[in-house]
């Protein structure tokens, strides 16, 4: 028994000594660690960077630590291990601007709390800009909101030094003003996206308009149709080498754009309906609109875009098809032969599969003769028979006995248009013969598998006043129901906002349904020309607040309009977020009128 207690006491004593020894050793080690200077370093940090440049850094330390990087002006921070980080640099429109970035430890028992502050000197990427607007935007600090940041002001644009002297009568022959040695104006009148070099990134095409467009032919100047390519990093650039001739084509007034692969070579091509040669005078007898060929740009075997308007059989000796005013242009496959046809000015152009177009044999010019020049049109399969139907909205200045606002010609499961059914479209909000149906787009808005239509409508009197968006739901059998009064109730632009512009249907929220983007150009309503209406998935729409957008770039303090002009949605950097293209409209001085394109990068997807 005594031996038992002696042994037990010995074991206890040994345990105490052992534990004490270990504890002493651990405390000693902690002391050593505390006395060791903590050091962490950052590899690949670039002090001088380009605006919105993709950056990658690595962080290491002599302790086992994870890290965070923060900065109010850096974007899309990602890391798989909390030691290697990827992010986008701050955005600036200045020659150079400094931004802080903090690199901090994630504090643990094994890692102390430490922070390093570093500085990025950010400059504009001059190589990404076609123009360098001068002066620097007066309101450069207001060019960013919580969701969008203005970027690359001047990646494209137009500068006009030409002048005119004339009496301009617009919008009616009774609205006449005399001008002496006046600079022409300009507008990025129509914009569309496409992949023009087949690299998987969205590019854009801009059909510029030169104003006034209703003066004598000898004084008119032609406007370019510019393609801007996407480098995949958030930049668009103008490359003259994309054109077969080495320069962008020009046109007196190329209006509505339509983009598709017309010649089946894997690259998107471009069609623009011609508004013709227009003149308006106080003397009504002198007014005219003369035909002028539509514009067709096709990519050739070298990947360059060639002016191919001759491929359209105009039946008018090459002077423009027997229609003098194409305010519309829509594309689709009416005959279900897997190539893209064109519907413009109530004339259906049939594609042979290689980008050559002829008049549809049965229709010819009968629709154009009977109903005139439509203001908007669509080729869309409304009755789910795999043949795209013809949809068009009439102009407001038609004879009073012609009451129909517009029609759909519904296919019967064949391309034989002689047996298609004619159905009248719902009436717009401003009364029969007083609606201007400026532009339309289609898609499945309520996810029921049927095609629906969104059309922008404005007034004829006051001229183009009010920007109303009409929502028409399809039932899959060709019937359209106007649900605007219940599904899109609040429309702040429908009273005193200039209503001319384009409709785009894109998914802004990433929730799988189509939202509405309406692009307009307004000087007096105190509302943005960029208008997003979000879809709840069942075709109920709510407009986003105005403060989601920043101010437009302004050349000086005398520009009293803070609000964006027209624009267009685009995914610039394949981030999953939709960015925007907009226009400065305009940077005028005594020598030229200037209009600069720029991007609005989406910096917060939610």
C-alpha positions in Angstrom: 0.0 0.0 0.0 2.8 2.4 1.0 4.5 1.7 -2.3 1.2 2.5 -4.1 1.0 5.9 -2.5 4.7 6.6 -3.1 4.3 5.7 -6.8 1.2 7.8 -7.1 2.9 10.8 -5.5 5.8 10.4 -7.8 3.6 10.3 -10.8 1.7 13.4 -9.6 5.0 15.3 -9.0 6.3 14.3 -12.4 3.1 15.5 -14.1 3.3 18.9 -12.4 6.9 19.3 -13.4 6.2 18.3 -16.9 3.2 20.6 -17.3 5.0 23.4 -15.7 7.9 22.9 -18.1 5.6 22.8 -21.1 3.7 25.9 -20.0 6.9 27.7 -19.5 8.1 26.7 -22.9 4.9 27.9 -24.6 4.9 31.2 -22.8 8.5 31.7 -23.8 7.6 31.0 -27.4 4.7 33.5 -27.3 7.2 36.0 -25.9 9.5 35.4 -28.8 6.7 35.8 -31.3 5.6 39.1 -29.8 9.1 40.3 -29.9 9.4 39.3 -33.6 8.5 42.3 -35.9 5.4 41.6 -37.9 6.0 42.2 -41.6 3.8 41.7 -44.6 4.5 42.7 -48.2 2.5 43.2 -51.4 3.7 41.9 -54.7 2.7 43.1 -58.1 1.1 46.3 -56.8 1.2 48.9 -59.6 1.4 52.5 -58.4 0.5 53.9 -61.9 -2.5 52.3 -63.5 -5.0 52.9 -66.2 -8.6 53.7 -65.4 -10.6 50.5 -64.7 -7.5 48.3 -65.5 -7.7 44.7 -64.3 -5.2 44.3 -61.5 -3.8 41.3 -59.6 -1.8 41.4 -56.3 -0.3 38.9 -53.9 0.2 39.4 -50.1 2.6 37.5 -47.9 3.6 37.8 -44.2 6.0 36.3 -41.7 2.9 35.2 -39.7 0.1 33.0 -40.8 -2.4 35.6 -41.9 -5.3 36.2 -44.2 -6.0 39.6 -45.7 -8.7 42.0 -47.0 -8.4 44.9 -49.4 -10.7 47.8 -49.3 -11.2 51.1 -51.1 -14.3 53.0 -52.1 -13.1 53.3 -55.6 -11.9 49.8 -56.5 -14.3 47.3 -58.0 -15.0 43.6 -58.3 -12.6 42.4 -55.7 -12.2 38.6 -55.7 -9.9 36.1 -53.9 -9.9 32.4 -53.5 -7.4 32.3 -50.6 -7.4 35.7 -49.0 -3.8 36.1 -50.1 -4.1 36.6 -53.9 -6.5 39.2 -55.1 -8.0 40.4 -58.4 -9.8 43.7 -58.8 -10.5 46.6 -61.1 -8.7 49.8 -60.7 -10.5 53.1 -59.8 -12.2 55.0 -62.7 -11.2 58.5 -63.6 -11.9 60.9 -66.5 -9.0 63.1 -65.6 -5.4 63.0 -66.9 -4.4 61.6 -63.5 -6.0 61.2 -60.1 -4.9 59.5 -56.8 -6.9 56.9 -55.0 -6.2 55.1 -51.7 -6.4 51.4 -51.1 -6.1 49.7 -47.7 -4.6 46.3 -47.3 -5.4 44.8 -43.9 -4.9 41.6 -42.0 -7.8 39.5 -40.8 -7.0 39.6 -37.0 -6.8 36.2 -35.2 -4.9 34.8 -32.2 -2.0 34.0 -34.6 -2.2 37.2 -36.6 -2.0 40.8 -35.3 -4.2 43.7 -36.6 -2.2 45.6 -39.2 -3.0 47.8 -42.2 -1.0 49.2 -45.1 -2.3 52.2 -47.1 -1.2 52.3 -50.7 -1.9 54.7 -53.5 -3.0 54.1 -57.1 -2.2 57.0 -59.5 -4.9 56.5 -62.1 -4.9 58.0 -65.5 -7.1 57.9 -68.6 -6.1 55.3 -71.2 -5.3 57.7 -74.0 -4.9 54.9 -76.5 -8.6 53.9 -75.8 -9.9 57.3 -76.8 -10.6 58.6 -80.3 -11.2 62.1 -78.9 -9.8 64.0 -75.9 -12.6 66.3 -74.8 -11.2 69.7 -73.9 -11.8 71.1 -71.3 -12.0 68.4 -68.8 -15.6 67.8 -67.7 -16.6 70.7 -65.5 -18.6 68.3 -63.2 -16.1 65.4 -63.1 -16.9 64.7 -59.4 -20.6 64.1 -60.3 -19.9 61.6 -63.0 -20.4 58.6 -60.7 -23.4 57.3 -58.7 -23.7 54.3 -56.4 -24.3 52.1 -59.5 -22.7 53.7 -62.5 -19.4 55.4 -63.2 -18.6 57.4 -66.3 -15.7 56.0 -68.2 -13.7 56.7 -71.4 -15.3 60.0 -72.4 -14.4 60.3 -76.1 -13.9 56.6 -77.1 -15.9 57.7 -80.1 -17.9 60.6 -81.3 -18.2 63.3 -84.0 -16.9 66.8 -84.5 -18.5 69.0 -87.1 -17.2 72.2 -88.5 -19.5 72.5 -91.5 -22.0 75.4 -91.6 -25.3 76.2 -93.5 -27.4 79.2 -94.4 -31.0 78.5 -95.0 -34.6 78.8 -93.9 -35.4 75.7 -91.9 -39.0 74.6 -91.6 -39.3 71.9 -89.0 -41.2 70.0 -87.7 -43.9 71.3 -90.0 -43.7 73.7 -93.0 -45.3 76.3 -90.7 -42.4 76.2 -88.2 -39.7 78.2 -90.1 -36.6 79.9 -88.8 -33.8 81.6 -90.8 -30.2 80.7 -90.1 -27.0 82.4 -91.3 -23.6 80.7 -91.3 -24.8 78.3 -88.6 -23.0 75.2 -87.4 -24.7 71.9 -88.2 -25.8 69.9 -85.2 -25.5 66.2 -84.6 -26.9 63.3 -82.7 -26.1 59.6 -82.0 -29.5 59.0 -83.4 -29.5 55.2 -83.5 -27.3 52.7 -81.7 -27.3 48.9 -81.7 -25.1 46.1 -80.4 -23.6 43.1 -82.3 -20.5 41.0 -82.5 -18.8 42.4 -85.5 -15.5 40.5 -85.3 -16.8 37.2 -83.8 -14.8 37.4 -80.6 -17.6 36.8 -78.2 -17.8 40.4 -77.0 -20.6 42.9 -77.6 -19.6 45.7 -80.0 -21.7 48.7 -81.1 -22.7 50.5 -84.2 -23.8 54.1 -84.2 -25.8 55.8 -87.0 -25.1 59.5 -86.6 -27.5 62.1 -87.8 -26.7 65.6 -88.9 -29.2 68.3 -88.3 -31.0 70.1 -89.9 -31.9 67.3 -92.2 -34.7 69.1 -94.1 -32.7 71.7 -96.1 -31.7 71.8 -99.7 -29.8 68.8 -101.1 -26.8 70.9 -102.2 -26.2 71.9 -98.5 -26.7 68.5 -96.9 -23.7 66.7 -95.4 -23.5 63.0 -94.9 -23.0 61.4 -91.5 -20.9 58.4 -90.7 -22.0 55.0 -89.6 -19.4 54.0 -87.0 -18.5 50.5 -85.7 -16.8 50.5 -82.3 -15.2 47.2 -81.2 -15.0 45.8 -77.7 -11.6 44.8 -76.4 -13.2 42.7 -73.6 -11.7 44.7 -70.8 -14.4 47.5 -70.7 -13.1 49.5 -73.6 -14.6 50.3 -77.0 -12.4 51.6 -79.8 -12.8 52.7 -83.4 -10.6 50.8 -85.9 -10.8 52.0 -89.5 -9.4 48.7 -90.6 -12.7 47.1 -89.9 -14.1 48.8 -93.1 -13.2 47.4 -96.5 -12.7 50.9 -97.8 -10.5 52.0 -94.9 -13.1 54.5 -93.6 -16.6 54.4 -92.2 -19.4 54.6 -94.7 -21.5 57.8 -94.9 -25.2 58.4 -95.6 -27.5 61.4 -95.8 -29.8 60.0 -93.1 -29.4 56.3 -92.2 -32.1 55.8 -89.6 -33.2 52.7 -87.8 -30.5 50.1 -87.3 -30.9 46.3 -87.6 -28.1 43.9 -86.8 -27.9 40.2 -87.8 -25.7 37.8 -89.7 -27.3 38.3 -93.1 -24.7 36.4 -95.2 -24.3 33.5 -92.7 -20.5 33.9 -92.2 -20.7 33.9 -88.4 -20.3 37.7 -88.1 -23.1 40.2 -87.5 -23.9 42.5 -90.3 -25.7 45.9 -90.4 -28.7 47.3 -92.1 -30.0 50.9 -91.7 -33.2 52.1 -93.3 -32.9 55.3 -95.3 -34.9 58.3 -94.4 -34.4 59.6 -97.9 -33.5 63.2 -99.0 -35.9 65.6 -97.3 -36.7 69.2 -97.9 -39.3 71.4 -96.2 -40.3 74.9 -97.2 -42.9 77.4 -96.3 -44.3 76.8 -99.8 -45.8 73.3 -99.5 -45.5 72.8 -103.2 -41.7 72.7 -102.9 -41.5 70.0 -100.2 -40.2 66.6 -101.1 -38.7 63.4 -99.8 -36.7 61.7 -102.5 -35.7 58.0 -102.3 -32.1 57.2 -101.3 -30.8 53.7 -101.0 -30.9 51.9 -97.7 -27.5 51.1 -96.2 -26.3 47.5 -96.0 -22.9 46.6 -94.5 -21.8 43.0 -94.9 -18.6 41.3 -93.6 -16.5 39.9 -96.4 -14.2 36.9 -96.5 -11.4 39.0 -94.9 -13.7 40.0 -92.0 -14.0 43.6 -93.2 -17.3 45.4 -93.7 -18.1 46.2 -97.2 -20.8 48.7 -98.4 -23.2 46.2 -100.0 -26.4 48.3 -100.5 -26.3 47.2 -104.2 -27.4 43.7 -102.8 -30.8 45.1 -102.2 -33.0 45.0 -105.3 -34.7 48.4 -105.0 -36.7 48.2 -108.3 -35.8 51.9 -108.8 -32.7 51.8 -110.9 -30.4 51.8 -107.8 -31.8 55.1 -106.5 -33.4 53.6 -103.4 -36.3 51.1 -103.2 -39.7 52.5 -104.1 -40.2 54.0 -100.7 -38.7 57.3 -99.8 -38.9 57.2 -96.0 -37.8 54.2 -93.9 -38.4 55.3 -90.3 -38.4 51.6 -89.3 -36.2 48.5 -89.9 -36.9 45.1 -88.4 -35.5 41.6 -89.0 -36.6 38.1 -88.7 -37.3 34.9 -90.7 -40.8 35.2 -92.2 -40.3 32.1 -94.5 -38.7 29.8 -91.9 -35.7 29.1 -94.2 -33.1 29.9 -91.5 -31.8 33.1 -92.9 -32.7 36.7 -91.8 -35.1 38.8 -93.9 -35.7 42.5 -93.5 -39.0 44.4 -93.2 -38.7 48.2 -93.7 -41.1 50.8 -95.0 -43.8 48.1 -95.4 -41.6 46.4 -97.9 -40.5 42.8 -97.1 -37.0 42.0 -98.4 -36.3 38.3 -98.8 -32.8 37.1 -98.1 -31.3 34.4 -100.4 -29.0 33.3 -97.5 -25.9 35.1 -98.8 -27.0 38.7 -98.1 -28.8 39.4 -101.4 -32.3 40.7 -101.0 -35.4 40.8 -103.3 -38.9 42.0 -102.9 -41.4 39.5 -101.5 -43.2 38.4 -104.6 -46.8 38.5 -103.4 -46.6 41.7 -101.3 -44.3 43.7 -103.6 -45.1 47.3 -102.7 -48.8 46.8 -102.0 -48.5 47.3 -98.2 -46.4 50.5 -98.8 -48.9 51.8 -101.4 -52.0 50.9 -99.2 -50.6 52.0 -95.8 -47.7 54.3 -96.5 -44.5 54.5 -94.5 -44.8 52.8 -91.1 -43.3 54.5 -88.1 -42.3 51.2 -86.5 -42.3 47.6 -87.4 -41.4 44.1 -86.2 -40.9 40.6 -87.6 -42.0 38.4 -84.7 -43.7 35.0 -84.4 -46.8 35.9 -82.5 -48.7 32.6 -83.1 -46.0 30.1 -82.5 -46.0 28.5 -85.9 -42.2 29.1 -86.5 -42.9 31.8 -89.2 -42.3 35.4 -88.2 -45.3 37.6 -88.6 -45.4 41.1 -90.0 -46.2 43.9 -87.5 -46.3 47.6 -88.3 -47.6 50.8 -86.8 -48.9 53.6 -89.1 -47.9 57.2 -89.1 -50.1 59.7 -87.4 -50.6 61.9 -90.5 -52.7 59.4 -92.4 -56.1 60.3 -93.9 -58.9 60.6 -91.4 -60.9 57.8 -93.0 -58.0 55.5 -92.4 -58.5 54.9 -88.7 -56.4 51.8 -88.0 -53.3 52.5 -85.9 -51.5 49.4 -87.2 -51.7 45.8 -88.2 -50.2 42.4 -87.6 -50.2 39.9 -90.6 -50.3 36.5 -88.9 -48.8 33.6 -90.7 -50.7 30.3 -91.3 -47.9 27.8 -90.9 -46.5 28.6 -94.3 -44.7 31.4 -96.1 -47.7 32.0 -98.4 -48.5 35.5 -97.3 -51.6 35.6 -99.6 -53.3 33.5 -96.9 -52.1 35.3 -93.8 -54.6 36.9 -91.5 -54.7 40.7 -90.9 -55.3 41.7 -87.2 -55.6 45.3 -86.0 -53.2 46.4 -83.2 -54.3 48.0 -79.9 -54.7 51.8 -80.0 -52.1 54.0 -78.3 -52.7 56.3 -75.3 -53.1 59.7 -77.1 -56.2 58.9 -79.3 -56.5 57.5 -82.8 -54.3 59.2 -85.4 -52.4 61.2 -82.7 -49.9 58.5 -81.6 -46.4 58.4 -82.9 -45.2 54.8 -82.4 -41.5 55.6 -82.4 -39.9 52.2 -81.8 -40.8 48.7 -80.8 -39.1 45.5 -79.4 -40.3 42.1 -78.5 -39.5 39.3 -76.1 -41.2 37.0 -73.5 -42.0 39.4 -70.7 -44.1 37.2 -68.4 -42.2 33.9 -69.1 -45.2 32.1 -70.5 -43.4 31.0 -73.7 -45.2 33.6 -75.9 -43.8 36.7 -77.6 -44.9 40.1 -76.2 -44.3 43.6 -77.5 -43.1 46.8 -76.0 -43.6 50.0 -78.1 -42.6 53.6 -77.3 -45.4 56.1 -78.1 -45.3 59.9 -78.2 -47.7 62.6 -79.2 -48.1 64.3 -82.5 -49.2 67.5 -80.8 -47.3 68.9 -79.0 -44.8 67.4 -81.4 -43.0 64.4 -79.9 -44.1 65.4 -76.4 -44.3 62.6 -73.9 -42.4 59.3 -73.6 -45.0 56.6 -73.1 -44.2 52.9 -73.0 -47.0 50.6 -74.1 -46.9 46.9 -73.0 -48.7 44.4 -75.2 -48.9 40.8 -74.0 -49.3 38.0 -76.6 -51.4 34.8 -76.0 -49.4 32.6 -78.5 -52.3 32.7 -81.0 -51.6 36.1 -82.5 -53.7 38.2 -80.1 -52.1 41.2 -78.3 -53.6 42.7 -75.1 -52.7 46.2 -73.9 -51.9 45.7 -70.1 -50.1 49.0 -69.6 -52.8 50.6 -67.4 -52.4 47.8 -64.9 -48.8 46.6 -65.4 -46.9 49.8 -65.9 -48.9 52.5 -64.1 -46.3 55.1 -63.0 -44.6 56.6 -66.1 -43.1 60.0 -65.2 -42.0 60.7 -68.7 -45.4 60.5 -70.4 -46.2 64.2 -70.0 -43.4 66.6 -70.8 -40.4 64.5 -71.9 -39.2 64.3 -75.5 -40.5 60.9 -76.7 -38.2 60.1 -79.6 -35.8 57.2 -78.9 -35.2 53.5 -78.9 -36.5 50.6 -76.9 -34.2 47.8 -75.7 -35.2 44.7 -73.8 -32.4 43.3 -71.6 -32.0 41.6 -68.2 -30.6 44.3 -65.9 -31.1 42.4 -62.6 -29.8 39.0 -63.6 -33.0 37.4 -62.5 -33.8 35.8 -65.9 -36.6 38.2 -67.1 -36.5 41.1 -69.5 -36.5 44.6 -68.3 -37.1 47.8 -70.4 -34.5 50.4 -71.3 -35.9 53.5 -73.1 -33.4 55.8 -74.7 -34.5 59.4 -75.2 -33.0 62.9 -75.6 -34.6 65.7 -73.5 -33.5 69.2 -72.4 -36.2 70.4 -70.1 -38.0 67.7 -68.1 -35.3 67.2 -65.4 -35.4 63.5 -66.1 -32.7 61.3 -67.5 -32.9 60.2 -71.1 -31.7 56.8 -69.9 -34.8 55.1 -68.4 -34.8 51.6 -66.9 -38.0 49.9 -65.9 -37.6 46.6 -64.0 -39.8 43.5 -64.6 -41.0 41.4 -61.6 -41.1 38.4 -63.9 -44.8 38.6 -64.7 -44.6 41.7 -66.9 -45.3 44.2 -64.1 -42.8 47.1 -64.5 -41.5 49.7 -62.1 -39.1 52.6 -63.1 -35.8 52.8 -61.2 -35.1 56.1 -59.3 -33.4 58.9 -61.2 -30.4 58.9 -58.7 -29.3 55.5 -60.0 -27.6 57.5 -62.8 -24.8 60.1 -62.5 -24.9 63.5 -64.2 -24.0 63.7 -67.9 -20.5 65.2 -68.6 -20.7 69.0 -69.0 -18.1 71.2 -70.7 -18.7 74.2 -68.4 -20.9 75.7 -65.7 -23.3 77.3 -68.1 -24.8 73.9 -69.1 -27.8 73.7 -66.8 -28.9 70.2 -67.8 -27.6 67.6 -65.4 -29.4 64.7 -67.0 -28.2 61.9 -69.3 -29.2 61.9 -72.9 -29.9 58.8 -74.9 -28.0 55.6 -74.4 -27.9 51.9 -74.8 -27.3 48.9 -72.6 -24.3 46.7 -73.3 -22.1 44.2 -71.4 -18.7 45.7 -71.8 -16.6 43.4 -69.7 -18.5 40.2 -69.6 -19.0 40.7 -65.9 -22.6 39.7 -65.9 -23.6 43.3 -65.2 -25.1 45.5 -67.9 -23.2 48.7 -68.6 -24.4 51.6 -70.7 -23.3 53.7 -73.6 -24.3 57.4 -73.7 -23.4 60.7 -75.3 -22.2 64.0 -74.1 -24.5 65.9 -76.5 -22.8 68.3 -77.0 -19.4 70.0 -76.4 -20.0 73.0 -78.6 -17.7 76.0 -79.2 -17.4 78.7 -81.8 -15.6 76.4 -84.2 -17.4 73.1 -84.0 -20.3 71.1 -82.6 -19.0 68.0 -80.8 -20.7 64.9 -79.5 -18.6 62.4 -77.5 -19.5 58.8 -76.8 -18.7 57.4 -73.4 -19.4 54.4 -71.3 -21.1 54.1 -67.9 -19.6 51.1 -66.2 -21.9 49.2 -63.9 -20.0 49.1 -60.5 -22.8 47.5 -58.4 -24.9 44.8 -60.0 -27.6 44.8 -57.3 
